[in-house]
Amino acid sequence: KQEVTQIPAALSVPEGENLVLNCSFTDSAIYNLQWFRQDPGKGLTSLLLIQSSQREQTSGRLNASLDKSSGRSTLYIAASQPGDSATYLCAVNPNAGNMLTFGGGTRLMVKP
Amino acid sequence: EPEVTQTPSHQVTQMGQEVILRCVPISNHLYFYWYRQILGQKVEFLVSFYNNEISEKSEIFDDQFSVERPDGSNFTLKIRSTKLEDSAMYFCASKREQGRWNTEAFFGQGTRLTVV
C-alpha cells in the first residue's frame, strides 16, 4: 500500500529565505506526483505536476524535483514571502489506480 | 480560468439524515473524484467516476455512500444516513486524462460537513 510522508510537518522561516519541502513515497510505480497548496479551511490549489518521466518542473519561484527510483520529491521555494504561508501537500498517482494518495502536509509560516 | 465549484460551502445536518453534496467539474474533464479530509488528518480518496460509472472506490466508500452524475454538468455525493464520524471537509476533483497521459487534478473549495 502506498504511503506518502512529508517532512517537516511544520516550518517557520523569515521572509526572503529559500526553503525546501520534502516528500517521500514507498512505491515508485507512479504516473506522476502533484504538489498542492492549502490555505486554512480552504480547498487545494494545484501548484505543479511532475510526470514520472520528468526530473523537474518549475513555476515562478517554485521548483519541484522528482527522483522516482528513490521515492522522493522536493519542492523548492525561492525568496519566500509572507503570502507563501500555507500548508503544502504532495500527492502521488499510482500506476495501478485512479486516485491520489496524499502526504500529511508541511505547514509553512513565513514571517515578515 | 475554469474551476471546480462545490455547493454548499458548509452543511450542518443531524445524525441519521441524508445529505447530498454537489459539484460542477470543469467542463471538458472526463474523470471525477470525491475526497475527504477529517480535521487534522490527511486528504483521503473516496471514489472515482468515469464514463458514468464508478471506476474505483476506497474502503471508506461503503453502502452509505453513492455518487451520481444526474446531468451533463453536476456530480453529486450522497450520504444516506450520516454518522458523527462523517464530519469532514469533502472535496470534489476532476481531471481531463488518467493513466499514461495523466493530467493535473483540479480540486474544488470543499464542502464542510458537520454532523451533530
Interface residues (C-beta under 8 A of the other chain):
Chain A: Y31 N32 Q34 F36 G41 K42 G43 L44 T45 S46 L49 Q51 L89 A91 N93 G97 N98 M99 L100 T101 F102 G103 G104 G105
Chain B: Y31 Y33 Y35 Q41 K42 V43 E44 F45 S48 Y50 S55 E56 S58 M89 F91 A93 Q98 G99 R100 N102 T103 E104 A105 F106 F107 G108 Q109 G110 R112
